[in-house]
Amino acid sequence: MRASSLCLVFGLVLLMAWTSEAEFEAGVVPQTCCFDFIGFQIPDSKVVRAERTHSRCPIAGVMVTTQKNHKFCVKPDEAWIKKLLEK
């Protein structure tokens, strides 16, 4: 009786540890996600860097960094950002 109780408790502890780890990984959102997008074009000469946001972000976007280190989010379907990403 005592051994079966010990096995049951051990099994429940393992189950809780496994499910809590799975929930933690599923809830992780990267720090560089875009939620607000600009509605204007940034001149190519002002852009230092343009990179797509992480695939775990809830909304796809492109993070654009300017010469003055300002960061803007752009929708990836904008024509000007598509051309910029191709370069």
MODELLER restraints for C-alpha pairs under 7 A, 6 or more apart:
rsr = mdl.restraints
at = mdl.atoms
rsr.add(forms.Gaussian(group=physical.xy_distance, feature=features.Distance(at['CA:29:A'], at['CA:56:A']), mean=6.26, stdev=0.5))
rsr.add(forms.Gaussian(group=physical.xy_distance, feature=features.Distance(at['CA:29:A'], at['CA:57:A']), mean=6.09, stdev=0.5))
rsr.add(forms.Gaussian(group=physical.xy_distance, feature=features.Distance(at['CA:30:A'], at['CA:54:A']), mean=6.84, stdev=0.5))
rsr.add(forms.Gaussian(group=physical.xy_distance, feature=features.Distance(at['CA:30:A'], at['CA:56:A']), mean=6.88, stdev=0.5))
rsr.add(forms.Gaussian(group=physical.xy_distance, feature=features.Distance(at['CA:30:A'], at['CA:57:A']), mean=6.55, stdev=0.5))
rsr.add(forms.Gaussian(group=physical.xy_distance, feature=features.Distance(at['CA:32:A'], at['CA:53:A']), mean=6.42, stdev=0.5))
rsr.add(forms.Gaussian(group=physical.xy_distance, feature=features.Distance(at['CA:33:A'], at['CA:53:A']), mean=5.85, stdev=0.5))
rsr.add(forms.Gaussian(group=physical.xy_distance, feature=features.Distance(at['CA:33:A'], at['CA:54:A']), mean=6.97, stdev=0.5))
rsr.add(forms.Gaussian(group=physical.xy_distance, feature=features.Distance(at['CA:33:A'], at['CA:57:A']), mean=5.45, stdev=0.5))
rsr.add(forms.Gaussian(group=physical.xy_distance, feature=features.Distance(at['CA:34:A'], at['CA:59:A']), mean=6.71, stdev=0.5))
rsr.add(forms.Gaussian(group=physical.xy_distance, feature=features.Distance(at['CA:34:A'], at['CA:61:A']), mean=5.87, stdev=0.5))
rsr.add(forms.Gaussian(group=physical.xy_distance, feature=features.Distance(at['CA:34:A'], at['CA:73:A']), mean=5.78, stdev=0.5))
rsr.add(forms.Gaussian(group=physical.xy_distance, feature=features.Distance(at['CA:35:A'], at['CA:59:A']), mean=6.99, stdev=0.5))
rsr.add(forms.Gaussian(group=physical.xy_distance, feature=features.Distance(at['CA:36:A'], at['CA:73:A']), mean=6.63, stdev=0.5))
rsr.add(forms.Gaussian(group=physical.xy_distance, feature=features.Distance(at['CA:37:A'], at['CA:73:A']), mean=4.88, stdev=0.5))
rsr.add(forms.Gaussian(group=physical.xy_distance, feature=features.Distance(at['CA:37:A'], at['CA:74:A']), mean=5.16, stdev=0.5))
rsr.add(forms.Gaussian(group=physical.xy_distance, feature=features.Distance(at['CA:37:A'], at['CA:75:A']), mean=6.40, stdev=0.5))
rsr.add(forms.Gaussian(group=physical.xy_distance, feature=features.Distance(at['CA:38:A'], at['CA:72:A']), mean=6.80, stdev=0.5))
rsr.add(forms.Gaussian(group=physical.xy_distance, feature=features.Distance(at['CA:38:A'], at['CA:73:A']), mean=6.19, stdev=0.5))
rsr.add(forms.Gaussian(group=physical.xy_distance, feature=features.Distance(at['CA:38:A'], at['CA:74:A']), mean=5.85, stdev=0.5))
rsr.add(forms.Gaussian(group=physical.xy_distance, feature=features.Distance(at['CA:46:A'], at['CA:66:A']), mean=5.43, stdev=0.5))
rsr.add(forms.Gaussian(group=physical.xy_distance, feature=features.Distance(at['CA:46:A'], at['CA:67:A']), mean=5.67, stdev=0.5))
rsr.add(forms.Gaussian(group=physical.xy_distance, feature=features.Distance(at['CA:47:A'], at['CA:64:A']), mean=6.78, stdev=0.5))
rsr.add(forms.Gaussian(group=physical.xy_distance, feature=features.Distance(at['CA:47:A'], at['CA:65:A']), mean=5.96, stdev=0.5))
rsr.add(forms.Gaussian(group=physical.xy_distance, feature=features.Distance(at['CA:47:A'], at['CA:66:A']), mean=4.49, stdev=0.5))
rsr.add(forms.Gaussian(group=physical.xy_distance, feature=features.Distance(at['CA:47:A'], at['CA:67:A']), mean=6.25, stdev=0.5))
rsr.add(forms.Gaussian(group=physical.xy_distance, feature=features.Distance(at['CA:48:A'], at['CA:65:A']), mean=5.67, stdev=0.5))
rsr.add(forms.Gaussian(group=physical.xy_distance, feature=features.Distance(at['CA:48:A'], at['CA:66:A']), mean=5.20, stdev=0.5))
rsr.add(forms.Gaussian(group=physical.xy_distance, feature=features.Distance(at['CA:48:A'], at['CA:67:A']), mean=5.67, stdev=0.5))
rsr.add(forms.Gaussian(group=physical.xy_distance, feature=features.Distance(at['CA:49:A'], at['CA:64:A']), mean=5.75, stdev=0.5))
rsr.add(forms.Gaussian(group=physical.xy_distance, feature=features.Distance(at['CA:49:A'], at['CA:65:A']), mean=5.08, stdev=0.5))
rsr.add(forms.Gaussian(group=physical.xy_distance, feature=features.Distance(at['CA:49:A'], at['CA:66:A']), mean=6.97, stdev=0.5))
rsr.add(forms.Gaussian(group=physical.xy_distance, feature=features.Distance(at['CA:50:A'], at['CA:62:A']), mean=6.47, stdev=0.5))
rsr.add(forms.Gaussian(group=physical.xy_distance, feature=features.Distance(at['CA:50:A'], at['CA:63:A']), mean=5.62, stdev=0.5))
rsr.add(forms.Gaussian(group=physical.xy_distance, feature=features.Distance(at['CA:50:A'], at['CA:64:A']), mean=4.39, stdev=0.5))
rsr.add(forms.Gaussian(group=physical.xy_distance, feature=features.Distance(at['CA:50:A'], at['CA:65:A']), mean=6.33, stdev=0.5))
rsr.add(forms.Gaussian(group=physical.xy_distance, feature=features.Distance(at['CA:50:A'], at['CA:85:A']), mean=6.89, stdev=0.5))
rsr.add(forms.Gaussian(group=physical.xy_distance, feature=features.Distance(at['CA:51:A'], at['CA:62:A']), mean=5.42, stdev=0.5))
rsr.add(forms.Gaussian(group=physical.xy_distance, feature=features.Distance(at['CA:51:A'], at['CA:63:A']), mean=5.41, stdev=0.5))
rsr.add(forms.Gaussian(group=physical.xy_distance, feature=features.Distance(at['CA:51:A'], at['CA:64:A']), mean=6.69, stdev=0.5))
rsr.add(forms.Gaussian(group=physical.xy_distance, feature=features.Distance(at['CA:52:A'], at['CA:61:A']), mean=5.87, stdev=0.5))
rsr.add(forms.Gaussian(group=physical.xy_distance, feature=features.Distance(at['CA:52:A'], at['CA:62:A']), mean=4.27, stdev=0.5))
rsr.add(forms.Gaussian(group=physical.xy_distance, feature=features.Distance(at['CA:52:A'], at['CA:63:A']), mean=6.14, stdev=0.5))
rsr.add(forms.Gaussian(group=physical.xy_distance, feature=features.Distance(at['CA:53:A'], at['CA:60:A']), mean=6.38, stdev=0.5))
rsr.add(forms.Gaussian(group=physical.xy_distance, feature=features.Distance(at['CA:53:A'], at['CA:61:A']), mean=5.50, stdev=0.5))
rsr.add(forms.Gaussian(group=physical.xy_distance, feature=features.Distance(at['CA:53:A'], at['CA:62:A']), mean=5.68, stdev=0.5))
rsr.add(forms.Gaussian(group=physical.xy_distance, feature=features.Distance(at['CA:53:A'], at['CA:63:A']), mean=6.49, stdev=0.5))
rsr.add(forms.Gaussian(group=physical.xy_distance, feature=features.Distance(at['CA:60:A'], at['CA:76:A']), mean=6.96, stdev=0.5))
rsr.add(forms.Gaussian(group=physical.xy_distance, feature=features.Distance(at['CA:61:A'], at['CA:73:A']), mean=6.37, stdev=0.5))
rsr.add(forms.Gaussian(group=physical.xy_distance, feature=features.Distance(at['CA:61:A'], at['CA:74:A']), mean=5.81, stdev=0.5))
rsr.add(forms.Gaussian(group=physical.xy_distance, feature=features.Distance(at['CA:61:A'], at['CA:75:A']), mean=5.07, stdev=0.5))
rsr.add(forms.Gaussian(group=physical.xy_distance, feature=features.Distance(at['CA:61:A'], at['CA:76:A']), mean=5.33, stdev=0.5))
rsr.add(forms.Gaussian(group=physical.xy_distance, feature=features.Distance(at['CA:62:A'], at['CA:73:A']), mean=5.65, stdev=0.5))
rsr.add(forms.Gaussian(group=physical.xy_distance, feature=features.Distance(at['CA:62:A'], at['CA:74:A']), mean=5.15, stdev=0.5))
rsr.add(forms.Gaussian(group=physical.xy_distance, feature=features.Distance(at['CA:62:A'], at['CA:75:A']), mean=6.31, stdev=0.5))
rsr.add(forms.Gaussian(group=physical.xy_distance, feature=features.Distance(at['CA:62:A'], at['CA:76:A']), mean=5.81, stdev=0.5))
rsr.add(forms.Gaussian(group=physical.xy_distance, feature=features.Distance(at['CA:63:A'], at['CA:71:A']), mean=6.58, stdev=0.5))
rsr.add(forms.Gaussian(group=physical.xy_distance, feature=features.Distance(at['CA:63:A'], at['CA:72:A']), mean=5.79, stdev=0.5))
rsr.add(forms.Gaussian(group=physical.xy_distance, feature=features.Distance(at['CA:63:A'], at['CA:73:A']), mean=4.82, stdev=0.5))
rsr.add(forms.Gaussian(group=physical.xy_distance, feature=features.Distance(at['CA:63:A'], at['CA:74:A']), mean=6.51, stdev=0.5))
rsr.add(forms.Gaussian(group=physical.xy_distance, feature=features.Distance(at['CA:64:A'], at['CA:71:A']), mean=5.53, stdev=0.5))
rsr.add(forms.Gaussian(group=physical.xy_distance, feature=features.Distance(at['CA:64:A'], at['CA:72:A']), mean=5.16, stdev=0.5))
rsr.add(forms.Gaussian(group=physical.xy_distance, feature=features.Distance(at['CA:64:A'], at['CA:73:A']), mean=6.22, stdev=0.5))
rsr.add(forms.Gaussian(group=physical.xy_distance, feature=features.Distance(at['CA:65:A'], at['CA:71:A']), mean=4.55, stdev=0.5))
rsr.add(forms.Gaussian(group=physical.xy_distance, feature=features.Distance(at['CA:65:A'], at['CA:72:A']), mean=6.56, stdev=0.5))
rsr.add(forms.Gaussian(group=physical.xy_distance, feature=features.Distance(at['CA:76:A'], at['CA:82:A']), mean=6.84, stdev=0.5))
